Amino acid sequence: MRNPYRTERIAFSLLFLATLLIVVPVGLIIVIIIQKGLPAINWQFLTDIPRQGMRAGGIFPAIVGTIYLVAGAILFALPIGLFAAIYLSEYSKDNFLTRLIRLAIVNLAGVPSVVYGLFGLALFVVFFKFGASILSGSLTLGIMIIPVIITASREALESVPYTFREVSLSLGASKWQTIRHIVLPNAIPGILTGTILGIGRAAGETAPILFTVAAFYLPQLPKSIFDQAMALPYHLYVISTQVPNVEEKIRYGTAFVLVALVLFMNLVAIVIRYNFRKRKKW
Amino acid sequence: MVKFQIKDFSVWYGSVPALKNVNMDVEANEILSVIGPSNSGKTTFLRTLNRLSDLQSGFRMSGDVKFDNQDIAGLDAGVVRKRIGMVFALPLPLPLSIFDNVAYGVRMHGLKDKRELAVRVEESLKQAYLWEEVKDRLGESAFKLSGGQQQRLCIARTLAVEPEVVLFDEPCSGLDPISTAKVEDAMVELKKRYTIILVTNNVKQAARVGDRTAFFLGGELIEMDSTEKIFTTPKDKRTDDYIRGKFG
């Protein structure tokens, strides 16, 4: 006869195993990066320009470049993504066209990043004549993360109970007042989750910046948004594959800084999100 | 004075009729109880009066609903909803403090002065018989109140925007008898200043507070008369059956 408790134990073991399979590689990556990269981290590595053909010195220009690019991408993508999400979930009617648009947005999130790179090259670098610049790179990264932000924001907006909107409207508030004072404040945690995902992607991708902004070797800081810049993911690619005889600890040190930078930016968003979640009272 | 004049009023959701050819007048400063089994159209009736039905997909109406001699379909929905307040079946506080819940509607209509807001909040809470219980903790989350207190908070919130009519949609369905009595006391007191339409599943409640009572069945208004007549000598047999609990 079948023993339901034994079946349950087997099922739980399988579920636990699956979780373990996910956690172990992530943990290993982090352990290896810390183990091999930490020795390279010192004040000079973080604040100096690369020297001796990137075999020595620091990675300061790449850190600055990545911060600029991520900030630019968020600055561009968050307002547009959020406004589009508000329109799609609060105002647009549910018909064939809007369903098609929603489907397209979800699919855009799955487009390979190198395609965004080519698109950015054609549109911003060539057509708008921004050249290879921080502006082109930020806009390209921004377009890449807009679908992520729209999808997360829409879910956040739609998870605010309908009754809240109904109460607000029943008191004579306009639809916009309802969105502004009731829906948005309660959707901010979810919107920030989308932003966190966006930050991670924008900071880590190499392909979109390859043609639009990244400099192979530029031992100085960008002076304006029309300058080229170094960026951590591309720099990592360069010193790992294009430049011979780079010490291993410099490569892992760069990876360590990239991961730490993304985690730090996420941490800021997580702290903001935590503070908003505390206010959630239903 | 007649507050609502309703003529040949029908409502559909998609192709499904929800109300069929309703004709009635609602007097100012009366409590009109609306009774009837589920799916009789009484909630639809209520939600159409303050244009909340507009939000539902497939909503369509025909006929005339005149509010102070003005066609409600011709007025701005926000204006209609401000003048015709609504208290819902379940207590639905907004995720704000007690004070901000009551002040919400008033703020949306442009009142910013803190002293005036405080006066308005206090008056409204007093009218809803809640002031004494919450006056020392206005800054707390509205979700910390009990169900009955939350419902009176919702009444205060509706009153704060100074409507002319208050619609109650089964306001006591989730409340215990003592909270129900408090809400009913508030309603009787409120009719001095407001016109009240009370939809209720509780026939006894309709008898207790209603000046007049309307009986809906299957989207039709079967009968409407003084509460006394409806409960002693109804004209229609179906009304009699319903209030005696033979169906519904």
Interface residues (C-beta under 8 A of the other chain):
Chain A: D94 T163 F164 E166 V167 S168 L169 S170 L171 G172 A173 S174 Q177 H181 I182 N186 R279 K280 K281 W282
Chain B: N50 L52 L55 S57 G78 V79 R81 K82 R83 G85 M86 F88 L90 L92 L94 P95 L96 Y104 G105 M108 H109 S141 A142 F143 C154 R157 T158 V161
